[in-house]
Amino acid sequence: MISSSNKISRREEVSELLDLLGRVLERRVEALLISGAVMLELGLKDAT
C-alpha cells in the first residue's frame, strides 16, 4: 500500500489494507468500519 501519509484517504487504500490483513492473519476476523472508511467502501465517497 503506497500512501503519502499515515491516513487512508482512498477506497483503493481501504481495499489494499483489508487484502493485506487477510493474507497475514491466521484466523478469520470481523472488523467494524466506521466513518469515512464505510463511505469509501459503499462508494458514497471517492476520497476522505
QUIHU-V209211 format. One record per helix or strand of 2 or more residues. SS is the DSSP state (hx for helix, st for strand). FROM is the first residue (numbers start at 1). TO is the last residue. If there is no record, write none. Layout:
ss	from	to
SS	FROM	TO
SS	FROM	TO
//
This chain:
ss	from	to
hx	11	24
hx	36	41
//
